[in-house]
Amino acid sequence: MTIGSFAGRVAAVLLMLAGSGNAIAASSDTKTYELAIASLEPVEAPSTKTVQYMADLVAERSGGRLKINPNPGGTLGNGLQIMEGVSIGTVDMVSMVLEWYAPFVNDVNVYGLLLFFRYKKQLFKLSVAYFFV
């Protein structure tokens, strides 16, 4: 999947949610909405450029009614602060690596297992081990 197609799909979902009133309660057709998306990556990182591309698509396809404000480089805090912001509603969206989710969703820790193995074969042996069956 290319960056453009992924960002386009995310933009389409955001527009559907905004249009249906499920994510944002619409009081009139002329009201505009702004969402903050936070990340730790620098401005020139590919992931930050993808977020900006998505923000541009959303603004274009919503006719300017829905605006996503990217906040790269940790401008809204460190990883834990950003995740806390998401949980209390001060940050609307996040673009970060999975490790920052682990304090909030313990099941995410399973993705870190890949770092413990030198070969895929070792990971496969563990995944079919007795205690996972």
Backbone hydrogen bonds, N-H to C=O, Kabsch-Sander energy under -0.5 kcal/mol:
donor,donor_aa,acceptor,acceptor_aa,energy
6,F,2,T,-2.3
7,A,3,I,-2.7
8,G,4,G,-2.3
9,R,5,S,-1.9
10,V,6,F,-2.3
11,A,7,A,-2.6
12,A,8,G,-2.2
13,V,9,R,-2.1
14,L,10,V,-2.4
15,L,11,A,-2.4
16,M,12,A,-2.3
17,L,13,V,-2.5
18,A,14,L,-2.5
19,G,15,L,-2.6
20,S,16,M,-2.1
21,G,17,L,-1.0
22,N,17,L,-0.8
23,A,17,L,-1.2
24,I,17,L,-0.6
26,A,24,I,-0.6
31,K,28,S,-0.7
33,Y,65,R,-3.4
35,L,67,K,-2.7
37,I,69,N,-2.2
38,A,93,M,-2.1
39,S,71,N,-1.8
40,L,95,S,-0.5
45,A,42,P,-1.6
49,K,45,A,-2.2
50,T,46,P,-2.0
51,V,47,S,-2.0
52,Q,48,T,-2.3
53,Y,49,K,-2.2
54,M,50,T,-2.5
55,A,51,V,-2.5
56,D,52,Q,-2.4
57,L,53,Y,-2.3
58,V,54,M,-2.6
59,A,55,A,-2.3
60,E,56,D,-2.4
61,R,57,L,-3.1
62,S,58,V,-1.7
63,G,60,E,-1.0
64,G,59,A,-2.3
65,R,62,S,-1.2
67,K,33,Y,-3.0
69,N,35,L,-3.5
69,N,67,K,-0.5
71,N,37,I,-2.3
73,G,41,E,-2.6
74,G,39,S,-2.7
75,T,72,P,-1.0
77,G,74,G,-1.7
82,I,78,N,-2.6
83,M,79,G,-2.3
84,E,80,L,-2.3
85,G,81,Q,-2.2
86,V,82,I,-2.0
87,S,83,M,-2.0
88,I,84,E,-1.8
89,G,85,G,-1.1
90,T,85,G,-1.8
91,V,85,G,-1.6
92,D,36,A,-0.9
93,M,36,A,-2.3
95,S,38,A,-2.6
100,W,97,V,-1.2
101,Y,98,L,-1.9
102,A,98,L,-0.8
102,A,99,E,-0.6
104,F,101,Y,-2.0
105,V,101,Y,-2.4
108,V,105,V,-1.8
109,N,106,N,-1.7
110,V,107,D,-1.3
111,Y,108,V,-1.9
112,G,109,N,-1.4
113,L,110,V,-1.2
114,L,111,Y,-0.9
115,L,112,G,-1.6
116,F,113,L,-2.0
117,F,114,L,-0.8
122,Q,119,Y,-0.6
123,L,119,Y,-1.3
124,F,120,K,-2.6
125,K,121,K,-2.2
126,L,122,Q,-1.8
127,S,123,L,-2.3
128,V,124,F,-1.3
129,A,126,L,-1.5
132,F,129,A,-1.6
133,V,130,Y,-1.4
